[in-house]
Amino acid sequence: MPLTVFQARLARLLSVNRGPDSYLAGGAAIHLEPNTTRYSNDLDYFNDSAERVARAYRDDKKLLLDDGCQVTTDMQQPGYVRARVVRGTDATKIEWSHDTAWRFLPTLPHPEVGYQLHPIDLAINKVLALVGRNEPRDFVDTLYVNEHLLPLGALCWAAAGKDPGFTPLSLLELLRRRGAYHPEDFERLVLTTPVDLPAMKRTWLEALDTADRFIRSRPPAEAGCLYYSIGGRRFVAPGEGDPAGDVVPHYGRPGGVLPRFE
């Protein structure tokens, strides 16, 4: 898995403190599975309240110190803590932060890390992150989720439900401003394959064009939902060829909800 050996060890150590309201998220959770594109720079633990952040940090810090780690707190404020964790020659950053409990799906138990944000919610969060900041790591991750989890158009469509200040098309227009990078922008990332900027650009432009067609094809009244294929038992970007009645809208709520259908 593209966590460093040290990060994976810490994630296993801290797994006992995880739960449905305190879970691994961010790039580390996206890249837990084999064959992903980059190593995460840190471990991000999201929590459903500022109070949960404080408790998670306190309990995790005790485990880390008992394990022989040095923990240096770089920033601590209500709802957010960032620390550098060192053990011998190994080091990584860990962040504990408050994120809304509104999501499309419940958090998932995981044998190695305790609990993690559902991959679909991870993908939607990543698209919103790229909208808000022009970070090469978010660009790499968005290309990954577009290919492996759900196409960009379906992610923009759903993301408008998580942040109702956006429409799917307004999200897409902001994403069109991303993708202008130089090779040196990726030098601080630890990638599993070398950067091929022309190929990445082609893939990005194709994803944007496909997303535009998808968004314009959907009923505006359904904006903000995911689409679940009953027959395929997975989330999809529906098209004209789908069997009648097979694809149903799936909306988020606090805590998330599993797909339901008659």
C-alpha positions as CSV (number, residue, x, y, z in Angstrom):
1,M,0.0,0.0,0.0
2,P,1.3,3.5,-0.8
3,L,1.7,4.5,2.8
4,T,5.3,4.5,4.0
5,V,6.2,1.6,6.3
6,F,6.2,4.1,9.2
7,Q,2.8,5.6,8.3
8,A,1.3,2.1,8.0
9,R,2.7,1.2,11.4
10,L,1.3,4.3,13.0
11,A,-2.1,3.8,11.3
12,R,-2.3,0.3,12.8
13,L,-1.2,1.6,16.2
14,L,-3.9,4.3,16.2
15,S,-6.6,2.0,14.7
16,V,-7.8,1.1,18.2
17,N,-8.9,4.7,18.7
18,R,-10.9,5.0,15.5
19,G,-14.6,4.8,15.2
20,P,-17.5,5.8,13.0
21,D,-17.0,9.4,14.1
22,S,-13.2,9.5,14.0
23,Y,-11.6,8.0,10.9
24,L,-8.8,8.1,8.4
25,A,-9.5,10.3,5.4
26,G,-7.6,12.5,2.9
27,G,-4.9,11.3,0.6
28,A,-3.8,8.6,3.0
29,A,-7.2,6.9,2.8
30,I,-7.4,7.2,-1.0
31,H,-4.0,5.6,-1.4
32,L,-4.5,2.7,1.1
33,E,-5.1,0.3,-1.7
34,P,-2.4,-1.3,-3.9
35,N,-1.5,0.2,-7.3
36,T,-2.4,3.8,-6.5
37,T,-0.4,6.7,-7.8
38,R,1.3,8.4,-4.9
39,Y,2.5,8.1,-1.3
40,S,0.7,10.4,1.1
41,N,2.7,13.0,3.0
42,D,0.7,12.5,6.2
43,L,-2.1,10.8,8.0
44,D,-5.4,12.8,8.2
45,Y,-8.0,11.9,10.8
46,F,-11.4,13.5,10.4
47,N,-13.7,13.8,13.3
48,D,-17.4,14.7,13.5
49,S,-17.1,17.5,16.0
50,A,-14.4,19.8,17.5
51,E,-14.8,18.0,20.8
52,R,-14.1,14.7,19.1
53,V,-10.9,16.2,17.6
54,A,-9.6,17.1,21.1
55,R,-10.4,13.6,22.4
56,A,-8.9,11.8,19.4
57,Y,-5.7,13.9,19.6
58,R,-5.4,13.2,23.4
59,D,-5.9,9.5,23.1
60,D,-3.7,9.1,20.0
61,K,-0.9,11.2,21.5
62,K,-0.8,8.9,24.5
63,L,-0.5,5.8,22.3
64,L,2.3,7.4,20.3
65,L,4.2,8.4,23.3
66,D,3.8,5.0,24.9
67,D,5.2,3.5,21.7
68,G,8.3,5.6,22.0
69,C,7.5,8.3,19.5
70,Q,8.3,11.9,19.8
71,V,5.2,14.1,19.2
72,T,5.7,17.8,18.4
73,T,2.5,19.8,18.1
74,D,2.9,22.4,15.3
75,M,-0.6,23.8,15.5
76,Q,-3.5,23.4,17.9
77,Q,-6.8,25.2,17.8
78,P,-10.5,24.2,18.3
79,G,-11.3,21.6,15.7
80,Y,-7.8,21.2,14.3
81,V,-4.4,19.8,15.5
82,R,-1.3,19.2,13.4
83,A,1.7,17.3,14.8
84,R,5.0,15.9,13.7
85,V,5.7,12.3,14.8
86,V,9.2,11.0,15.0
87,R,10.5,7.6,15.9
88,G,14.2,7.0,15.3
89,T,15.0,8.0,11.8
90,D,11.3,7.9,10.7
91,A,9.0,10.9,10.6
92,T,5.6,11.9,9.3
93,K,2.9,14.5,9.9
94,I,-0.5,13.7,11.5
95,E,-3.5,16.0,11.4
96,W,-6.7,15.7,13.4
97,S,-9.5,17.9,12.1
98,H,-13.3,18.5,12.3
99,D,-15.2,17.7,9.1
100,T,-18.9,17.8,8.6
101,A,-20.8,14.6,9.5
102,W,-22.9,15.1,6.3
103,R,-21.8,12.5,3.8
104,F,-23.3,10.1,1.3
105,L,-22.2,6.9,2.9
106,P,-21.3,5.7,6.4
107,T,-17.7,5.4,7.4
108,L,-16.2,1.9,6.9
109,P,-14.4,-0.4,9.3
110,H,-10.9,-1.3,8.0
111,P,-8.7,-4.1,9.3
112,E,-5.5,-2.0,9.2
113,V,-6.6,1.5,10.1
114,G,-9.8,1.0,12.2
115,Y,-12.2,3.2,10.3
116,Q,-11.9,5.2,7.1
117,L,-14.1,7.5,5.1
118,H,-16.0,5.7,2.3
119,P,-14.0,5.8,-1.0
120,I,-16.9,7.6,-2.8
121,D,-17.0,10.3,-0.1
122,L,-13.2,10.5,-0.3
123,A,-13.5,11.1,-4.1
124,I,-16.1,13.8,-3.7
125,N,-14.0,15.6,-1.0
126,K,-11.0,15.4,-3.3
127,V,-12.9,17.2,-6.1
128,L,-14.0,19.9,-3.7
129,A,-10.4,20.2,-2.5
130,L,-9.1,20.8,-6.0
131,V,-11.8,23.4,-6.6
132,G,-10.6,25.3,-3.6
133,R,-6.8,25.0,-4.0
134,N,-4.4,24.5,-6.9
135,E,-2.4,21.7,-5.4
136,P,-0.6,19.2,-7.6
137,R,-1.4,16.4,-5.2
138,D,-5.1,17.1,-5.5
139,F,-4.8,17.1,-9.3
140,V,-3.0,13.7,-9.2
141,D,-5.6,12.3,-6.8
142,T,-8.6,13.6,-8.8
143,L,-7.2,12.0,-12.0
144,Y,-7.0,8.7,-10.0
145,V,-10.5,8.8,-8.6
146,N,-11.9,9.8,-12.0
147,E,-10.4,6.6,-13.5
148,H,-10.8,4.2,-10.6
149,L,-13.8,5.3,-8.5
150,L,-16.3,7.4,-10.4
151,P,-16.1,9.8,-13.4
152,L,-15.5,13.4,-12.8
153,G,-19.0,14.5,-14.0
154,A,-20.8,12.2,-11.5
155,L,-18.4,13.5,-8.7
156,C,-19.2,17.1,-9.6
157,W,-22.9,16.3,-9.7
158,A,-22.8,14.8,-6.2
159,A,-20.4,17.4,-4.8
160,A,-23.1,20.1,-5.3
161,G,-25.1,18.2,-2.7
162,K,-22.3,18.4,-0.1
163,D,-21.7,22.1,-0.8
164,P,-25.0,23.6,-2.0
165,G,-23.2,26.9,-2.6
166,F,-22.1,25.3,-5.9
167,T,-23.9,23.9,-8.9
168,P,-22.4,21.0,-10.8
169,L,-21.6,23.3,-13.7
170,S,-20.0,26.0,-11.5
171,L,-17.8,23.3,-10.0
172,L,-16.8,22.2,-13.4
173,E,-15.9,25.7,-14.5
174,L,-13.6,26.1,-11.5
175,L,-12.0,22.8,-12.3
176,R,-11.3,24.0,-15.8
177,R,-8.8,26.5,-14.2
178,R,-6.7,23.6,-12.9
179,G,-4.2,21.4,-14.8
180,A,-1.6,24.0,-15.8
181,Y,1.4,22.5,-14.0
182,H,5.1,22.2,-14.7
183,P,7.3,19.2,-13.9
184,E,8.9,20.9,-10.9
185,D,5.4,21.2,-9.3
186,F,5.4,17.5,-8.7
187,E,8.9,17.2,-7.4
188,R,7.8,17.2,-3.7
189,L,5.4,14.4,-4.3
190,V,6.4,10.8,-3.9
191,L,4.8,9.1,-6.9
192,T,4.7,5.5,-7.9
193,T,5.2,6.3,-11.6
194,P,7.0,9.1,-13.3
195,V,5.0,12.2,-14.2
196,D,3.9,12.3,-17.9
197,L,2.5,15.8,-18.2
198,P,1.2,15.5,-21.8
199,A,-0.7,12.3,-21.0
200,M,-2.1,13.8,-17.8
201,K,-3.2,16.9,-19.7
202,R,-5.0,14.8,-22.3
203,T,-6.7,12.7,-19.7
204,W,-7.8,15.9,-17.8
205,L,-9.2,17.6,-20.8
206,E,-11.1,14.4,-21.8
207,A,-12.5,14.1,-18.2
208,L,-13.6,17.7,-18.3
209,D,-15.4,17.3,-21.7
210,T,-17.0,14.1,-20.6
211,A,-18.1,15.7,-17.3
212,D,-19.7,18.6,-19.2
213,R,-21.8,16.3,-21.4
214,F,-22.8,14.2,-18.4
215,I,-23.9,17.2,-16.3
216,R,-25.9,18.8,-19.1
217,S,-27.7,15.4,-19.7
218,R,-29.0,15.1,-16.1
219,P,-32.3,16.4,-14.7
220,P,-31.5,19.6,-12.8
221,A,-33.9,18.6,-10.0
222,E,-31.6,15.7,-9.1
223,A,-28.5,17.8,-8.8
224,G,-26.5,16.9,-5.6
225,C,-27.1,13.1,-5.7
226,L,-25.1,10.0,-6.5
227,Y,-26.5,7.4,-8.8
228,Y,-26.6,3.7,-7.7
229,S,-27.0,0.8,-10.1
230,I,-29.3,-1.8,-8.6
231,G,-28.2,-4.6,-11.0
232,G,-24.5,-3.6,-10.8
233,R,-24.6,-3.0,-7.0
234,R,-22.3,0.1,-7.4
235,F,-22.3,3.8,-8.0
236,V,-22.3,4.8,-11.6
237,A,-22.4,7.8,-14.0
238,P,-25.7,6.8,-15.8
239,G,-26.1,6.9,-19.5
240,E,-28.9,6.5,-22.1
241,G,-28.2,2.7,-22.4
242,D,-29.0,1.9,-18.8
243,P,-31.9,-0.5,-18.2
244,A,-35.1,1.2,-17.1
245,G,-35.4,1.4,-13.4
246,D,-31.9,0.1,-12.7
247,V,-30.3,3.4,-11.7
248,V,-31.7,5.3,-8.7
249,P,-30.6,8.6,-7.0
250,H,-28.8,8.4,-3.7
251,Y,-28.7,11.4,-1.5
252,G,-26.5,12.2,1.5
253,R,-27.4,13.0,5.1
254,P,-25.6,13.4,8.4
255,G,-23.7,10.1,9.1
256,G,-24.3,8.9,5.6
257,V,-26.7,6.1,4.5
258,L,-26.4,2.8,2.6
259,P,-28.2,2.6,-0.8
260,R,-31.8,1.6,-0.5
261,F,-34.2,0.5,-3.2
262,E,-37.4,-1.4,-3.5
